[in-house]
Amino acid sequence: MPDQIEIARSAEYLVNYNIVMPDGIHQYKGTRPLEIPLTFRLHSYDQQYCKKGALTLLQLAARLHSFVLPISTFSQGATAVPVLAPKVQPDSGKPSDGVQQAQASQNNVFKVQGNGGKNVGSIFNPVTCWLHLMWVGETQPGISAIGYVKEVKVVFNGPWLRGPNRSFNLPSSADFSFVFVHRPGHGNAQAFTSTEDANTLLSSGQVYADAMRDRLYNTRDLVDAASYQGFGNNPSNITEEGVAAQQAAAAQVPIIPPIFTGF
């Protein structure tokens, strides 16, 4: 757990001032989504949380950064191309047999095709996250919310370490930070495929004042409004067995002495 957790939310009002009402007329516009910034530090010699030493720090950094990237089920990558629009004859005004590419800058509609062969798949929105942070009960105050990770930052710290298999410059500790956006009912199952418009909006549940008053940000009962697409068994992914082969136990990682090569 981090040393502190900050939850702040603000509402936006449109204010019209006049001579009769110097304080103005305040018209509610909307409420900005709650953003929860979380920051914590891990040390490679922490036996409880870094069982693989410095490798755990690298794995955690990669996992956090993956939360802000789209999910692809293509095993060999994919390419986005503008949607093809029918070519219109200037005289008849009817589509001809030929086709022309629509201006992507104008309609922002794309198809997704695999790179090579019969490679097929889909591209989904970044992973939907469940921040299960504070728990008292199903309908009790707490923070158990669906949303997404907005931004991630990782700072690796020295002294830099050596490891097995000639590995070097491994971090001895790391500072992690990410921003979670509370959006009840958020999902990422809308696929960007060759038959679907990439601009299709996701429907989701909402949270109102009475639920917020009674349960803080415990809105886990709204998760039924969303559907999810998770990380698949992509053949190019590193498996847990493959990671296990890269064990870098903290006891096997001595500190690198300073090396000066001149200027």
C-alpha positions, 0 to 999 in steps of 0.5 A: 500500500502507498503511504497516502491515497488522495481522492479528489473530484470536482464539478463544472458550472457555467456562470453567467454574471449580470448587474442584478445578480453579481454572484451570477447564475450557476448552471451545472455542466458536469462532473469530472471523473474521479482520478485516484493517483497511486504511488509506491516504491519497491526494493529488489531485496524485499523478500515478500513482494520481490521474490524474483529480485530485480526481475520483479521490478521489471515485470511490474513496470511492464505490466503497468505500462501494458494497461494503457495500450490496446489489446491485440489478438493478432499473433503477427501484428496488424495494420490499420488502413482507411475504410474504402468508400465507393467511387461516385461517377460525376454524371450519374451520381451512382457508385461505380465498380471502382473504389477510392480511399476515404479521407481518414482525417475527415471520417476517422474510420479504419479497417484492421487487417492482419500482417501476412497470410491468413492472420486474423484477429481483433484490436480492443480498447486498453484493459479494464481495471478493477481497483479493489483498494478498500473493502468493508462489505458489498454495499458498505463504504470503500473503494472497489471500482471499475475503470481504467489506467490513465497514465503510468510512470516508473523510475528505476533507481540505483545502485545498479546490480549484476545478475545471473546469465551476464545480466547487468544494470538491474535496478535495486529499487523502483518508484511506481505511479499510475492514475486510475480513472473511476468509471463504473461499468466501464468495459473494453469489449468493443473490438476494432475490426474490419467490420466495425467502426472504430469510433463506436462508443461504449455504453456503461453504468453511472454512479449518482449522488446517493450511491456515492454518499452511502458507499464512497467509491464502492460501485462493484455492483455496477460491473454487470453493465460492462463486458471485458476482453482480457489478455489472450494466449498470444503465441508471442507472449512470454509465458510464466514458464519462460519468465521462471527461466529468467529467475534473478533471486535477490541473493544472487545479485551483488552490487556493481562497483562504480566504473569510470571510463573517463570523459 
